[in-house]
Each structure stands twice: as structure tokens, then as C-alpha cells.
Amino acid sequence: MVLFLDYRSAGVGGSVTSSPRVYEAGVPATGSPIAYNPVATLPNVTGVHLVFATHGFNVSRPKGVRSLTRLGQALAAEIAGLGGRMATTPAELSPNAETRPTWYFMGVLWPGDWALPQIPLNYIGAGPDADASGRRLAEYADSHFPGAASVSLISHSMGARLVLTAANRTGKTVRQICVAAPAVDDRILADRQRFEAARRRAARTTVMSSMGDNVLKLAYPAGTLAALVGRQDDMPFGTALGYSGSRPNPLTLVDNTAIPKAQKYDHGDYLPSEDMTVSNFRVDRSIHLMAQAMVGGSSAWPY
């Protein structure tokens, strides 16, 4: 069962909590309820590289748990195929040096959804919640996993704000950042006021983008205009990092992985669905690229 750090005050909507609820999630293959098993003692991750993964906008707790559980399992399988070993459960953290994994995967949940329909106005509250969750993740990782070798961070959509904020704030070595379809401004990794520091702190940042992403093409500009009313810092009618890649390009320490437009990768083609019975070859390819980034391999789109 995957370990989760849950910064949600409620299963749907709600606010960011000051400290996470920590549990292992038992996710059945069918539509049966998820088992949330509280964790009293955190796993010993001394010498292990931590991998924190998070979801994007408009994802409830159950959907996030199911999607990130599938991501962890698929990522571990891909990394094994590349000759590495990543644990997704505390039981896999063997103390034996010969069998101890190199990476340990954890899911991070934040309140990036609303009871209201998904309209641009919802964007106003979601960005600051992602930022706050990122600050608290950095604080928690620094204080509760002191022996970890490094942290790596994976996100989808607006979850990029969470992981980039965490990279800005953590005192740990940041090994890899992989942002898939990031719903942030395409200039933000070069912005000294925002996430230039995160980019410079990471050994490498991989940006997965697609000009076939209709959500980022059509809804992101409207959302940034709504955010301007709410005094956020996204540029009104700006272009998303996950649509065009970073500007400028090339950018030091950034690998821009542009998926060919002809492949029609849309916004939901990066992380697994919450439906445990549904597969998507586009998602499988995306996870393969994430695995390559985690192990330090090529970030060029191989398909």
C-alpha cells in the first residue's frame, strides 16, 4: 500500500491542513471503498532517494489516492525495467544493503478541487492552496525524513506549483523535478520572484508539454484572467508551461520534452485514471518518460 501525505481537510474541497494526515491506502481493483490505514511510525528512509508525486486541479481525495497509487506501481515497474529498484510500500524498505531500494515513492494530496462546477473562478483559490501545500511538504520532509539522500518531485497540471514551491523551500538535495502538463506560466522557471530558485536547486527539471493539450490551450488563459482578479501572479491570457514548454528555450538545467502535436496528447494523458480497470497507452508512455527522468536517463520523447 502506498504511503500518502494528505494535506486536505476534507475529501472534496476544504482547506490546506497545517500538518499532513499520514496513512497507507489500500486501493481495491474494483469500485470498493478505499482503506485508509493511519501510520504511527514513519518508514526508515536513511540513504534512500524520496519521490513525492502529486495530482493537479479538480481532483478529490479518492480520485487522487487511486490515480497516484497506480502511478507509483507503474513507475516502480518501469524503473525495474531500467535496472533500478523503487519501493512503493514501507514493507519494501529492506534494511539489507543488497536489496534496499534506491527510491521510495509517496503520494501527496492537496485540496485542488471544489464543490462548484469546474469554471475559471475556481482557479483563484486553487493556486494558493497548491503553494501552501508545497511549503508544508518541504517543512515535513526536512523534519521527518532527515536521513533521506535526496528528494525528487513529480506533478501533473497545477500540482506543478506545489512541487516547485517545495523545491524552493526544502533544505534537502533536489535530485529531479518532473512536471507533466504544468498549468503555470511558461516563463515561471526563469522568474526570480517565483521558481528560478527551484530550477537552479534541482539537478534537472523535466517539462512534459503538448500542443495537443486543449485544456491548457483554451481553459488556462481564461483561468489566469480570473486569477488576476484574485491577485495571483499568473500572467493574464498567458501561455502554459505544459502547452509550449519553457521560455526561454533552451533554459539551463531544464529539459523540455515536447510531445509531437500529431500524437494528440491532451491534459488527461499523463497520470493514470482513478479507474483501476482502465489503461491508456499514452499514460504508459508518459510514465516511461518519468521513469527515465528519475534514473537520470534521456528525457527525449522516445515515441
Secondary structure, 3 states (H helix, E strand, C coil): CEEEEEEECCCCCCCEEEEEEEEEEECCCCCCCCEEEECCCCCCCCCCEEEEEECCCCCCHHHHHHHHHHHHHHHHHHHHHCCCCEECCHHHCCCCCCCCCCEEEEEEECCCCCCCCCCHHHHHHHHHHHHHHHHHHHHHHHHHCCCCCEEEEEEECCHHHHHHHHHHHCCCCEEEEEEECCCCECCHHHCCCCCHHHHHHEEEEEEEEECCCHHHHHHHHHHHHHHHHCCCCCCCCCCEHHHHCCCCCCCCCEEEEEECHHHCCCCCCCCCCCCCCCCCHHHHHHHHHHHHHHCCCCCCCCC
